Amino acid sequence: MPHPGTDAALALAIANVLIREDQLDRDFIARGTVGFDAYRDEASRFPPERAAEITGVPAEAIRELARSYGSARAPFLRVGNGLQRHTNGGQAVRAIVCLPALVGAFDRPGAAPCGRPSTPSR
């Protein structure tokens, strides 16, 4: 469990691994996002080792989580109520909700980019 208030650092470290290991849906990023270069630059400041110092989550656990999320057929991401009320809540929410865009989860049937699982369209 990460230390309180370190959600943004953890999410950016996950993004760092996804980007560095090229577990990206580049087509979705190109057609469905804006600001990828700025997000990539921000994530580059949070390698797992640095995030481990900030969050208390071991660097290898961050890597495993990122790899698991990036390779999931239908990734699930749940953001709890109240996160936006933290001191750095806006930054944390932005860092977290960008993760599904990196892997193209918005296009995957059954994925839950930011809440409950979506249903496949017919």
Secondary structure, DSSP 8 states (H G I E B T S, - for coil): ---TT-HHHHHHHHHHHHHHTT---HHHHHHH-S-HHHHHHHHTT--HHHHHHHH---HHHHHHHHHHHHH-SS-B----TTGGGSTTHHHHHHHHHTHHHHHTGGGSTT-BSSSS------
